[in-house]
Amino acid sequence: MNVRKKTGKRNGKGKKRLWGIWAVAGLAAAVASGLAAHQLLFARKELPAALPDELLPAYMEHIQRKEYGEMYEMLEVQASGRISREDFINRNAAIYEGMETQNMKVSVLSYDEGNEKVTYEASFDTVAGEVRFENEAFFRKKEDGYRLVWSDAMIYPGLTSADKVRVSELSAKRGEITDRNGRVLAGQGVASSVGIVPGRLQENGRKQSIKRIASLLGNSYKDIKRKLSAAWVKEDSFVPVKTLPKVKELDFLTLQPDEEALKEAKRQQELLDIPGVMIQDQQVREYPLGEAAAHLVGYVQNVTAEDLEAHAGEGYTANSVIGRTGAESLYEGELKGQDGCRIFIAGPDGSEKGEIACRAPVHGKDIKLAVDAGLQSAVYGQFKQDKSCTIAMDPFTGEILAMASTPSYDNNDFILGLSAKKWVSLNEDEDKPLYNRFRQAWCPGSSLKPVIAAIGLDAGAINPYEDYGNVGLSWQKDNSWGAYYVTTLHAYEPVILENALIYSDNIYFAKAALKIGAQKLEEALLGLGFGKDLPFEISLSRSQYSNTEAIETEIQLADSGYGQGQILINPLHLACLYTAFCNEGNVLMPRLTHRQEAGADNWIAGAFTAGNTRLVLEGMKKVINDPHGTGYAAQMEEVALAGKTGTAEIKVSKDDTTGTELGWFVAFTPDKTAQRPILIVSMVEDVKGRGGSGYVVAKEREVLEYWFGKNE
């Protein structure tokens, strides 16, 4: 504690201080006995502060140390209203500790000896900010020295024994998450808080009523009984039991009201029919897109003890929420804001008498994502029955337009309170709705062929016009491969790069990989971000070209040429690599948040030469626009598209004939003048027997029709 005296004079008649006499006597004794100088100073320091202007700072220092008993020992109890030791300690502890008092400082301004009055300035920090005031303290001289005449006004001027000091939290509003057009993805909503007023329960049928409530809410009877038995509960208390979705009138104004809304309305009406049940509006975090954007937006939950420990000093309290997943977690620091606090004096009737300190809340910052909510919903609508993931981005700015993973879950369930049964169901579902597929790395199959083509062209290993010759539907380099053959689906002539892209020829790209060579392919893929973290806000799995540090065999190298072998790639990474075909060989930096400037940032400048990307692009245009192209089903009359299909075989071994397949389709607008540019990558699991990549092409075609305004 810092103690300062702002005056060196007394208001009395200039009497010498008693401690001055003691100091002289101590000095003489010290000299006589030959004590060292430091012993002398130590002796002076230990002498008691005998006068009021010295006693007051000592009293205040006890506050800093929470030594309320020592403070009481300094009082003239009779003149202090005969307050008991216990009441004094409880009163001071409750107020000072309730305000979280720290850094107590006192400055003595003057001392009036005649009236035994000390005028002082006190300041200290609280949970609501600094408190500073001038005050007066009175003393009585007793046989054993001066004693403090205490009253509640010593704590704060104007405070009386009948008053209470209240600490009120001023909650900061959590920032909203919106899409590029301002549509809310996470914001403030209203839910229905179902509660019980104990005194209104029917006395005779109390147990039956609680059981009925438990049944309708999916709670246990014991859980509700425990809540009703809490120490704070009175007969007229509203005891919250569960939060349910708000049933809005809008839900019933349509010709065909939503079936779930009708069921919810019926349930809430049945609850209200039970005497003692009330339903109140409650503000909650709301996710309007629900399942369509759950993996991207994420959700918040109440903080735990572990959270408070991990984020100590960051402004979290037991009533705070914290982002658990997705953008809610990613931008937690910006979204959460800083709660404020107010300390005030309340009179006996509860009315406010005055403010002691106030720290205004700082509301959270809104986050605008580059995502388009309509496109996000369209993607989810097409793929919600599949195990899939989709990335959509602007191929000329790198802005993310959609990121979806299916099947999904409703993030609103985590706000309303997920039942144990629902949590188990989500975790045990074999389709893994909680699993975020767009964060993982997958076998790309033929969707990687344009990248391999660009690598081979830049390395000089591929001559785009060289005819590799029609060898049928299976091929091996030589007998050293044993029984292993590379297979393809279509025979065509001439076997040149453009046709190999159109027909998605595995054999051509296996030969191309062998021409490139393992070392050069590894170096090229490393330069394209394989084995590295993507420069993106969300943490994603790294792409790889091998399970080890190298491509080990010729067969593995050949398989790598058409996206098999041990190659795995994250869907966003693949989408980024495709931006090179729209930007003269530059791979763009992906960007999740929206910004007014439409410019792009390069992730890998000059990843490929501009001429070679244009050459590969011509082949990808024909993949969609040539009748023989594997992506022809996505061809659109009024929109120029390019792209590539891919079907990846997932096998336990080379001899496995029961393995599944992943279907891929990448489509994009290669023209910078396109009105609504887009690059979209979709991957669907288990497409074997369902049309392979053709299944994905048909689904993505529907999304593209929505995006270009043909199917609003």
Solvent accessible surface area in square Angstrom, and as a share of the most:
residue,aa,sasa,rsa
1,M,63,0.28
2,N,79,0.41
3,V,63,0.36
4,R,109,0.40
5,K,97,0.41
6,K,117,0.50
7,T,48,0.28
8,G,79,0.76
9,K,167,0.71
10,R,35,0.13
11,N,91,0.46
12,G,30,0.29
13,K,190,0.80
14,G,62,0.60
15,K,145,0.61
16,K,180,0.76
17,R,56,0.21
18,L,85,0.42
19,W,85,0.30
20,G,24,0.23
21,I,100,0.51
22,W,95,0.33
23,A,17,0.13
24,V,102,0.58
25,A,60,0.46
26,G,33,0.32
27,L,85,0.42
28,A,63,0.49
29,A,62,0.48
30,A,5,0.04
31,V,111,0.64
32,A,91,0.71
33,S,79,0.51
34,G,62,0.60
35,L,86,0.43
36,A,44,0.34
37,A,77,0.60
38,H,129,0.58
39,Q,78,0.35
40,L,36,0.18
41,L,111,0.55
42,F,132,0.55
43,A,53,0.41
44,R,117,0.43
45,K,164,0.70
46,E,112,0.50
47,L,73,0.37
48,P,89,0.56
49,A,39,0.30
50,A,24,0.18
51,L,22,0.11
52,P,0,0.00
53,D,6,0.03
54,E,33,0.15
55,L,28,0.14
56,L,0,0.00
57,P,11,0.07
58,A,38,0.30
59,Y,5,0.02
60,M,3,0.01
61,E,49,0.22
62,H,36,0.16
63,I,5,0.03
64,Q,68,0.30
65,R,139,0.51
66,K,123,0.52
67,E,49,0.22
68,Y,13,0.05
69,G,13,0.12
70,E,82,0.37
71,M,0,0.00
72,Y,29,0.11
73,E,102,0.46
74,M,34,0.15
75,L,6,0.03
76,E,24,0.11
77,V,52,0.30
78,Q,117,0.52
79,A,32,0.25
80,S,9,0.06
81,G,64,0.62
82,R,165,0.60
83,I,34,0.17
84,S,53,0.34
85,R,112,0.41
86,E,121,0.54
87,D,81,0.42
88,F,0,0.00
89,I,47,0.24
90,N,83,0.42
91,R,52,0.19
92,N,1,0.00
93,A,22,0.17
94,A,70,0.54
95,I,10,0.05
96,Y,7,0.03
97,E,76,0.34
98,G,38,0.37
99,M,3,0.01
100,E,98,0.44
101,T,24,0.14
102,Q,106,0.47
103,N,76,0.39
104,M,2,0.01
105,K,75,0.32
106,V,0,0.00
107,S,1,0.01
108,V,4,0.02
109,L,41,0.20
110,S,32,0.21
111,Y,5,0.02
112,D,29,0.15
113,E,41,0.18
114,G,69,0.67
115,N,97,0.50
116,E,39,0.17
117,K,46,0.20
118,V,0,0.00
119,T,30,0.17
120,Y,0,0.00
121,E,29,0.13
122,A,1,0.01
123,S,7,0.04
124,F,5,0.02
125,D,55,0.29
126,T,15,0.09
127,V,42,0.24
128,A,1,0.01
129,G,28,0.27
130,E,98,0.44
131,V,2,0.01
132,R,126,0.46
133,F,22,0.09
134,E,112,0.50
135,N,21,0.11
136,E,80,0.36
137,A,1,0.00
138,F,89,0.37
139,F,7,0.03
140,R,122,0.45
141,K,135,0.57
142,K,95,0.40
143,E,189,0.85
144,D,102,0.53
145,G,27,0.26
146,Y,38,0.14
147,R,65,0.24
148,L,2,0.01
149,V,35,0.20
150,W,10,0.03
151,S,56,0.36
152,D,12,0.06
153,A,33,0.25
154,M,9,0.04
155,I,2,0.01
156,Y,45,0.17
157,P,45,0.28
158,G,54,0.52
159,L,5,0.02
160,T,63,0.36
161,S,93,0.60
162,A,58,0.45
163,D,2,0.01
164,K,106,0.45
165,V,26,0.15
166,R,113,0.41
167,V,66,0.38
168,S,42,0.27
169,E,72,0.32
170,L,52,0.26
171,S,79,0.51
172,A,16,0.12
173,K,105,0.44
174,R,29,0.11
175,G,2,0.02
176,E,45,0.20
177,I,0,0.00
178,T,15,0.09
179,D,3,0.01
180,R,56,0.20
181,N,110,0.57
182,G,39,0.37
183,R,122,0.44
184,V,47,0.27
185,L,2,0.01
186,A,0,0.00
187,G,2,0.02
188,Q,101,0.45
189,G,6,0.06
190,V,61,0.35
191,A,2,0.02
192,S,3,0.02
193,S,10,0.06
194,V,0,0.00
195,G,0,0.00
196,I,0,0.00
197,V,7,0.04
198,P,6,0.04
199,G,42,0.40
200,R,148,0.54
201,L,9,0.04
202,Q,101,0.45
203,E,139,0.62
204,N,154,0.79
205,G,20,0.19
206,R,68,0.25
207,K,105,0.44
208,Q,115,0.51
209,S,13,0.08
210,I,1,0.00
211,K,101,0.43
212,R,109,0.40
213,I,0,0.00
214,A,5,0.04
215,S,80,0.52
216,L,25,0.13
217,L,2,0.01
218,G,59,0.56
219,N,34,0.17
220,S,61,0.39
221,Y,60,0.23
222,K,167,0.71
223,D,33,0.17
224,I,0,0.00
225,K,79,0.33
226,R,154,0.56
227,K,56,0.24
228,L,18,0.09
229,S,85,0.55
230,A,35,0.27
231,A,114,0.89
232,W,137,0.48
233,V,26,0.15
234,K,139,0.59
235,E,116,0.52
236,D,116,0.60
237,S,18,0.12
238,F,45,0.19
239,V,2,0.01
240,P,70,0.44
241,V,8,0.05
242,K,44,0.19
243,T,21,0.12
244,L,3,0.02
245,P,57,0.36
246,K,71,0.30
247,V,35,0.20
248,K,93,0.39
249,E,145,0.65
250,L,126,0.63
251,D,43,0.22
252,F,73,0.30
253,L,132,0.65
254,T,77,0.45
255,L,182,0.91
256,Q,163,0.73
257,P,41,0.26
258,D,84,0.44
259,E,125,0.56
260,E,113,0.51
261,A,15,0.11
262,L,82,0.41
263,K,118,0.50
264,E,23,0.10
265,A,28,0.22
266,K,137,0.58
267,R,64,0.23
268,Q,16,0.07
269,Q,98,0.43
270,E,48,0.22
271,L,0,0.00
272,L,83,0.41
273,D,98,0.51
274,I,17,0.09
275,P,58,0.36
276,G,9,0.08
277,V,11,0.06
278,M,62,0.28
279,I,44,0.22
280,Q,76,0.34
281,D,94,0.49
282,Q,70,0.31
283,Q,125,0.56
284,V,24,0.14
285,R,24,0.09
286,E,51,0.23
287,Y,3,0.01
288,P,73,0.46
289,L,19,0.09
290,G,8,0.08
291,E,71,0.32
292,A,11,0.09
293,A,5,0.04
294,A,0,0.00
295,H,15,0.07
296,L,0,0.00
297,V,2,0.01
298,G,0,0.00
299,Y,23,0.09
300,V,4,0.02
301,Q,64,0.28
302,N,106,0.55
303,V,16,0.09
304,T,61,0.35
305,A,77,0.60
306,E,122,0.55
307,D,18,0.09
308,L,59,0.29
309,E,141,0.63
310,A,79,0.61
311,H,56,0.25
312,A,78,0.60
313,G,87,0.84
314,E,79,0.35
315,G,29,0.28
316,Y,30,0.11
317,T,50,0.29
318,A,80,0.62
319,N,122,0.63
320,S,16,0.10
321,V,54,0.31
322,I,9,0.04
323,G,8,0.07
324,R,75,0.27
325,T,53,0.31
326,G,24,0.24
327,A,0,0.00
328,E,0,0.00
329,S,47,0.30
330,L,65,0.32
331,Y,18,0.07
332,E,18,0.08
333,G,58,0.56
334,E,76,0.34
335,L,0,0.00
336,K,39,0.16
337,G,15,0.15
338,Q,69,0.31
339,D,28,0.15
340,G,2,0.02
341,C,7,0.04
342,R,54,0.20
343,I,0,0.00
344,F,33,0.14
345,I,9,0.04
346,A,4,0.03
347,G,7,0.07
348,P,108,0.68
349,D,119,0.62
350,G,55,0.53
351,S,58,0.38
352,E,87,0.39
353,K,110,0.46
354,G,27,0.26
355,E,84,0.38
356,I,18,0.09
357,A,9,0.07
358,C,62,0.37
359,R,85,0.31
360,A,70,0.54
361,P,37,0.23
362,V,96,0.55
363,H,109,0.49
364,G,14,0.13
365,K,129,0.55
366,D,84,0.43
367,I,13,0.06
368,K,81,0.34
369,L,0,0.00
370,A,0,0.00
371,V,1,0.00
372,D,12,0.06
373,A,1,0.00
374,G,17,0.16
375,L,0,0.00
376,Q,1,0.00
377,S,41,0.27
378,A,23,0.18
379,V,1,0.00
380,Y,30,0.11
381,G,39,0.38
382,Q,52,0.23
383,F,1,0.00
384,K,88,0.37
385,Q,150,0.67
386,D,6,0.03
387,K,50,0.21
388,S,2,0.01
389,C,1,0.00
390,T,2,0.01
391,I,0,0.00
392,A,0,0.00
393,M,0,0.00
394,D,19,0.10
395,P,0,0.00
396,F,28,0.12
397,T,15,0.08
398,G,0,0.00
399,E,7,0.03
400,I,0,0.00
401,L,6,0.03
402,A,0,0.00
403,M,1,0.00
404,A,4,0.03
405,S,4,0.02
406,T,1,0.01
407,P,25,0.16
408,S,14,0.09
409,Y,13,0.05
410,D,43,0.22
411,N,1,0.00
412,N,31,0.16
413,D,39,0.20
414,F,19,0.08
415,I,34,0.17
416,L,32,0.16
417,G,45,0.43
418,L,44,0.22
419,S,44,0.29
420,A,81,0.63
421,K,171,0.72
422,K,87,0.37
423,W,115,0.40
424,V,70,0.40
425,S,63,0.41
426,L,17,0.08
427,N,81,0.42
428,E,132,0.59
429,D,59,0.31
430,E,155,0.70
431,D,54,0.28
432,K,113,0.48
433,P,6,0.04
434,L,52,0.26
435,Y,79,0.30
436,N,24,0.13
437,R,5,0.02
438,F,1,0.00
439,R,93,0.34
440,Q,44,0.20
441,A,24,0.18
442,W,34,0.12
443,C,10,0.06
444,P,0,0.00
445,G,1,0.01
446,S,10,0.07
447,S,0,0.00
448,L,0,0.00
449,K,0,0.00
450,P,0,0.00
451,V,0,0.00
452,I,0,0.00
453,A,0,0.00
454,A,0,0.00
455,I,8,0.04
456,G,0,0.00
457,L,17,0.08
458,D,57,0.29
459,A,43,0.34
460,G,65,0.63
461,A,25,0.19
462,I,8,0.04
463,N,78,0.40
464,P,19,0.12
465,Y,160,0.61
466,E,66,0.30
467,D,77,0.40
468,Y,27,0.10
469,G,30,0.29
470,N,70,0.36
471,V,67,0.38
472,G,32,0.31
473,L,91,0.45
474,S,54,0.35
475,W,41,0.14
476,Q,27,0.12
477,K,95,0.40
478,D,61,0.32
479,N,136,0.70
480,S,92,0.60
481,W,14,0.05
482,G,48,0.46
483,A,102,0.79
484,Y,47,0.18
485,Y,104,0.40
486,V,1,0.00
487,T,79,0.46
488,T,10,0.06
489,L,151,0.75
490,H,82,0.37
491,A,61,0.47
492,Y,17,0.07
493,E,129,0.58
494,P,62,0.39
495,V,8,0.05
496,I,36,0.18
497,L,1,0.00
498,E,54,0.24
499,N,25,0.13
500,A,0,0.00
501,L,1,0.01
502,I,6,0.03
503,Y,38,0.15
504,S,18,0.11
505,D,6,0.03
506,N,33,0.17
507,I,6,0.03
508,Y,1,0.00
509,F,0,0.00
510,A,0,0.00
511,K,30,0.13
512,A,0,0.00
513,A,0,0.00
514,L,42,0.21
515,K,96,0.41
516,I,5,0.03
517,G,22,0.21
518,A,31,0.24
519,Q,127,0.57
520,K,114,0.48
521,L,0,0.00
522,E,26,0.12
523,E,98,0.44
524,A,29,0.22
525,L,0,0.00
526,L,73,0.36
527,G,44,0.42
528,L,6,0.03
529,G,3,0.03
530,F,0,0.00
531,G,35,0.34
532,K,102,0.43
533,D,94,0.49
534,L,16,0.08
535,P,47,0.30
536,F,25,0.10
537,E,62,0.28
538,I,19,0.10
539,S,79,0.51
540,L,19,0.09
541,S,42,0.27
542,R,132,0.48
543,S,1,0.01
544,Q,49,0.22
545,Y,23,0.09
546,S,7,0.05
547,N,109,0.56
548,T,76,0.44
549,E,161,0.72
550,A,37,0.29
551,I,12,0.06
552,E,110,0.49
553,T,78,0.45
554,E,70,0.32
555,I,27,0.14
556,Q,14,0.06
557,L,11,0.05
558,A,0,0.00
559,D,13,0.06
560,S,0,0.00
561,G,0,0.00
562,Y,18,0.07
563,G,0,0.00
564,Q,26,0.12
565,G,37,0.36
566,Q,60,0.26
567,I,1,0.00
568,L,60,0.30
569,I,0,0.00
570,N,0,0.00
571,P,1,0.01
572,L,0,0.00
573,H,0,0.00
574,L,0,0.00
575,A,0,0.00
576,C,0,0.00
577,L,0,0.00
578,Y,0,0.00
579,T,0,0.00
580,A,0,0.00
581,F,6,0.03
582,C,11,0.06
583,N,16,0.08
584,E,92,0.41
585,G,0,0.00
586,N,40,0.20
587,V,0,0.00
588,L,4,0.02
589,M,62,0.27
590,P,4,0.03
591,R,24,0.09
592,L,0,0.00
593,T,40,0.23
594,H,45,0.20
595,R,79,0.29
596,Q,152,0.68
597,E,117,0.52
598,A,75,0.58
599,G,43,0.41
600,A,44,0.34
601,D,60,0.31
602,N,74,0.38
603,W,53,0.18
604,I,31,0.15
605,A,74,0.57
606,G,53,0.51
607,A,22,0.17
608,F,8,0.03
609,T,75,0.43
610,A,32,0.25
611,G,39,0.37
612,N,31,0.16
613,T,2,0.01
614,R,123,0.45
615,L,53,0.27
616,V,0,0.00
617,L,19,0.09
618,E,80,0.36
619,G,1,0.01
620,M,0,0.00
621,K,67,0.28
622,K,79,0.34
623,V,0,0.00
624,I,0,0.00
625,N,60,0.31
626,D,34,0.18
627,P,98,0.61
628,H,120,0.54
629,G,8,0.07
630,T,45,0.26
631,G,0,0.00
632,Y,91,0.35
633,A,69,0.54
634,A,0,0.00
635,Q,48,0.21
636,M,5,0.02
637,E,152,0.68
638,E,147,0.66
639,V,27,0.15
640,A,66,0.51
641,L,2,0.01
642,A,0,0.00
643,G,0,0.00
644,K,0,0.00
645,T,4,0.02
646,G,2,0.02
647,T,48,0.28
648,A,0,0.00
649,E,84,0.38
650,I,65,0.33
651,K,93,0.39
652,V,147,0.85
653,S,60,0.39
654,K,123,0.52
655,D,127,0.66
656,D,23,0.12
657,T,115,0.67
658,T,123,0.71
659,G,14,0.13
660,T,47,0.27
661,E,32,0.14
662,L,7,0.03
663,G,0,0.00
664,W,0,0.00
665,F,0,0.00
666,V,0,0.00
667,A,0,0.00
668,F,0,0.00
669,T,1,0.01
670,P,18,0.11
671,D,68,0.35
672,K,129,0.55
673,T,113,0.66
674,A,29,0.22
675,Q,180,0.80
676,R,94,0.34
677,P,27,0.17
678,I,0,0.00
679,L,0,0.00
680,I,0,0.00
681,V,0,0.00
682,S,0,0.00
683,M,0,0.00
684,V,0,0.00
685,E,27,0.12
686,D,54,0.28
687,V,0,0.00
688,K,100,0.42
689,G,82,0.79
690,R,103,0.37
691,G,57,0.55
692,G,13,0.12
693,S,16,0.10
694,G,39,0.37
695,Y,49,0.19
696,V,0,0.00
697,V,1,0.01
698,A,57,0.44
699,K,42,0.18
700,E,0,0.00
701,R,60,0.22
702,E,65,0.29
703,V,1,0.00
704,L,0,0.00
705,E,34,0.15
706,Y,50,0.19
707,W,13,0.04
708,F,37,0.15
709,G,35,0.34
710,K,91,0.38
711,N,72,0.37
712,E,161,0.72
